[in-house]
Amino acid sequence: MKLFIQILVFFGTFSIMEFMAWFTHKYVMHGFLWVLHKDHHHKDHDSWWERNDLFFVFYAVVSMSNILFHDSETYWLGIPIGLGILAYGIAYFVVHDIFIHQRFKMFRNANHWYAKGVRRAHKIHHKNRFKEEGECFGMLVVPFKYFKK
């Protein structure tokens, strides 16, 4: 039964992270920490590293802390929570940084309707290079208006 709960917590955490990505992007990145996110919309440097990457570091620390500080008696959900955050981070990195932004030259010829919709939605978001009125959405849950057949 404990394993079943841990599996549910893992998938629940992964799912909640989609909400967290949307919330953090809309209210934190396009809010009070715009100073860190701005270089993602308007590149003002020649570095591969962006200040925006600090958000990855934050969630990595949260993930690692849950895994490292788990306890089989008192905090036995630490591992599935940490692994759920990690799994979402990996999925986000693959979709956002590799597939959409092509930080590594992979998945360039994806021709699936869903892949095209995700790219289209992200491109529209990046048309706005300012803090205000940046349409925000999650990584996997994108409004259907961006999907054309």
WONORLIN-V195156 format. One record per pair of residues at least 24 apart in sequence whose ideal C-beta (glycine too) atoms are under 6 Angstrom apart, sorted by sequence separation. I is the first residue (numbers start at 1). J is the second residue. D is the distance in Angstrom with one decimal. If there is no record, write none. Layout:
BEGIN
I:J:D / I:J:D
END
This chain:
BEGIN
118:142:5.6 / 121:146:4.0 / 120:146:4.8 / 117:146:4.5 / 59:89:5.7 / 117:147:3.7 / 113:147:5.9 / 95:139:5.3 / 92:139:5.2 / 9:77:5.3 / 13:81:5.1 / 10:80:4.1 / 14:84:4.5 / 9:80:4.2 / 13:84:2.7 / 17:88:3.7 / 10:83:5.7 / 14:87:5.4 / 6:80:4.3 / 10:84:4.6 / 14:88:5.0 / 42:129:4.7 / 41:129:4.8 / 34:131:4.4 / 30:131:5.6 / 30:134:4.9 / 26:136:3.9 / 25:136:4.8 / 22:138:4.4 / 21:138:5.1 / 21:139:5.7 / 18:138:4.4 / 18:140:5.7 / 18:141:5.8
END
